[in-house]
Amino acid sequence: MTSAGWASATLKSARIVDLGLRDYGEVLHLQQDMVAERQAGTIPDTLVLVEHPHTITLGRSARPDNVLDAGHIPVFAIERGGDVTYHGPGQLVAYPIFLLRESERDLHRYLRGLEETILLTLADFRIAGTRRSGLTGVWTAEGAAPRKLASIGVAVRKWVTLHGLALNVNTDLARFAAIHPCGFDASVMTSMARELGHSVDFAAVKTALASHMASVFERAWLPTVDSP
């Protein structure tokens, strides 16, 4: 998908809110408040960028037995689609709070747009990513056994989106052993750092992802606002 696929006449103004490292529960409440504000028209479309401390989330399709050993990691059951996933330091999480235009009101199309954003971001760092038929998310394109780089799980309320994507940048992959991520064995997970053989400039990934999301979804970023 390219930005032309959204077929809008003009760019739509939007803002970025960069939260740094922030607890999952706090950001969940913030998302919910932002969705209500976006529905009311009191804020523009907003892209929330964040890292979370160690957290496990259960989507609407989650199987309880896919949580193997949460230990002291907090677990949240939430309304996004999908199964079980892990969030933690070194993982870039993006939550678009977007009021979808009439031409954008197709959930499958929206998911493909998120995947395209990730694929373009990976390409900037010379990582070849791909989609897999019937699966949401982004995987490595090279090697006999594809490995998962990014997970996606979303929800929509009155055509305002929430939740979003998680891209493993410098993530500690051993943490996935606490779960069957999206129903898979934890060994399927990878990160940009693992694929490149070295740690990655997290701020640079953040900048690239925001730039490609603006292009794919035809948004124009306003000056970055202070974190709430």
C-alpha positions in Angstrom: 0.0 0.0 0.0 1.1 3.5 -0.7 -0.2 6.8 0.6 -2.1 7.2 -2.7 -4.2 4.2 -1.7 -6.0 6.4 0.8 -7.2 8.7 -2.0 -7.7 11.8 0.2 -7.5 15.2 -1.4 -5.4 16.9 1.3 -3.1 16.0 4.2 -4.8 15.9 7.6 -3.1 17.7 10.4 -2.0 15.5 13.3 0.3 15.6 16.3 2.9 13.3 17.9 3.0 12.7 21.6 6.2 11.1 22.7 5.9 9.6 26.2 9.3 8.0 26.6 9.1 5.1 29.0 5.7 4.9 30.7 3.7 2.3 32.6 1.2 0.4 30.4 -1.8 1.1 32.6 -1.2 4.8 32.6 -1.0 4.9 28.8 -4.1 2.7 28.5 -6.1 5.3 30.4 -4.5 8.1 28.4 -5.5 6.4 25.2 -9.1 6.1 26.4 -9.2 9.8 27.3 -7.7 10.7 23.9 -10.2 8.6 22.0 -13.1 10.4 23.7 -11.4 13.8 23.0 -10.9 12.8 19.4 -14.5 11.8 19.0 -15.5 15.2 20.5 -13.2 17.0 18.1 -11.2 18.7 20.9 -7.8 17.2 19.8 -6.4 16.4 16.4 -5.4 13.0 15.2 -2.6 11.9 17.6 0.3 9.4 17.3 1.4 8.2 20.8 5.0 6.9 20.8 6.1 5.0 24.0 8.2 2.3 25.5 6.6 0.2 28.3 8.2 -1.5 31.3 7.7 -5.3 31.2 4.0 -6.0 30.5 1.9 -8.8 29.0 -1.4 -8.0 27.3 -4.2 -10.2 26.3 -6.3 -9.3 23.2 -9.9 -10.4 22.5 -8.8 -13.7 21.0 -6.3 -14.5 23.7 -6.0 -18.1 25.0 -5.2 -18.2 28.7 -2.8 -21.1 28.2 -0.6 -18.9 26.0 0.6 -17.2 29.2 3.2 -19.7 30.4 4.8 -17.9 33.4 4.0 -14.2 33.9 5.8 -14.1 37.2 5.8 -10.6 38.5 5.0 -9.1 35.1 1.6 -7.3 35.1 -1.0 -8.7 32.8 -3.7 -6.6 31.1 -6.8 -7.9 29.3 -7.7 -5.3 26.7 -10.0 -4.7 23.8 -7.6 -4.9 20.9 -7.7 -7.7 18.5 -5.3 -10.6 18.6 -3.8 -13.0 21.2 -1.1 -12.6 23.8 1.9 -10.3 23.4 4.8 -8.8 25.5 5.9 -5.2 25.8 9.2 -4.1 27.3 12.1 -1.7 27.1 13.8 -1.5 23.7 10.4 -2.1 22.0 8.9 0.9 20.1 5.1 1.0 20.6 2.9 3.3 18.5 -0.7 4.0 19.3 -2.5 6.0 16.5 -5.5 7.8 17.8 -6.9 8.6 14.4 -10.4 9.5 13.3 -10.6 7.6 10.0 -11.9 9.5 7.0 -14.7 8.0 5.0 -12.2 6.6 2.5 -10.2 5.0 5.3 -13.0 3.1 7.0 -11.9 -0.4 6.3 -10.2 -2.2 9.2 -8.3 -4.6 7.0 -7.0 -1.6 4.9 -6.0 0.1 8.1 -4.0 -2.9 9.3 -2.2 -3.2 6.0 -1.3 0.5 6.4 0.3 -0.2 9.8 2.2 -3.1 8.2 3.4 -0.8 5.4 4.6 1.8 7.9 6.7 -0.9 9.6 8.0 -2.3 6.3 9.2 1.1 5.2 10.8 1.8 8.5 12.7 -1.5 8.5 13.9 -0.8 4.9 15.5 2.5 6.2 17.7 0.3 8.3 18.4 -2.3 5.6 16.2 -4.9 7.0 13.9 -6.7 4.5 10.5 -7.4 6.1 7.5 -9.1 4.7 3.8 -9.9 5.4 2.6 -13.5 5.8 -0.7 -14.5 4.3 -3.5 -14.8 6.9 -1.3 -13.3 9.7 -1.2 -9.7 10.9 2.2 -8.3 11.7 5.6 -8.0 10.0 8.2 -10.8 9.6 11.7 -11.2 8.2 11.8 -11.8 4.5 15.2 -13.6 4.4 16.1 -17.1 5.6 14.2 -20.4 5.6 12.2 -19.7 8.8 10.5 -16.3 9.0 10.9 -14.5 12.3 8.5 -12.0 13.7 9.7 -8.4 14.1 6.5 -6.5 14.9 3.0 -7.3 16.3 -0.2 -5.4 15.6 -3.4 -5.3 17.5 -6.0 -2.6 17.2 -9.5 -1.5 18.2 -11.9 1.1 16.7 -14.5 3.2 18.5 -16.8 5.2 16.3 -14.1 5.2 13.7 -11.4 6.4 16.1 -8.5 4.0 16.4 -6.7 2.9 19.5 -4.0 0.4 20.4 -1.6 -0.2 17.5 1.8 -1.7 16.8 4.9 -2.9 18.7 8.2 -3.1 16.8 11.1 -4.9 18.4 14.1 -2.6 18.1 16.5 -3.6 21.0 14.1 -5.8 22.8 15.3 -8.5 25.2 13.9 -11.4 23.3 14.3 -13.8 26.3 11.3 -12.1 27.8 9.0 -13.6 25.2 9.6 -17.0 26.9 6.9 -16.1 29.4 4.2 -16.4 26.7 3.3 -18.0 23.4 3.4 -14.7 21.5 0.3 -14.5 19.2 0.1 -18.3 19.8 3.6 -19.0 18.4 6.6 -20.4 20.2 8.7 -17.6 21.6 11.6 -18.6 19.4 9.8 -17.1 16.4 10.4 -13.5 17.8 13.2 -11.4 16.6 14.4 -7.8 16.8 16.0 -5.2 14.6 19.2 -5.5 16.8 19.3 -9.3 16.3 18.8 -9.1 12.6 21.5 -6.4 12.2 23.9 -7.9 14.8 24.2 -4.7 16.8 22.0 -2.3 18.8 20.0 0.2 16.9 19.5 4.0 17.5 16.1 3.9 19.1 15.5 7.6 18.4 16.2 7.2 14.7 13.7 4.3 14.5 11.1 6.5 16.2 11.7 9.3 13.7 11.6 7.0 10.7 8.4 5.3 11.8 6.6 8.6 12.4 7.7 9.9 9.0 6.4 6.8 7.2 3.2 6.8 9.1 2.6 10.4 8.0 3.2 9.3 4.4 1.1 6.1 4.4 -1.8 7.7 6.2 -1.5 11.1 4.6 -1.1 13.0 7.9 1.0 16.2 8.4 2.6 16.4 11.8 2.1 19.5 13.8 5.0 20.6 16.2 5.6 17.9 18.8 3.7 18.6 22.0 4.9 18.0 25.6 4.1 14.6 27.1 0.8 14.6 29.1 
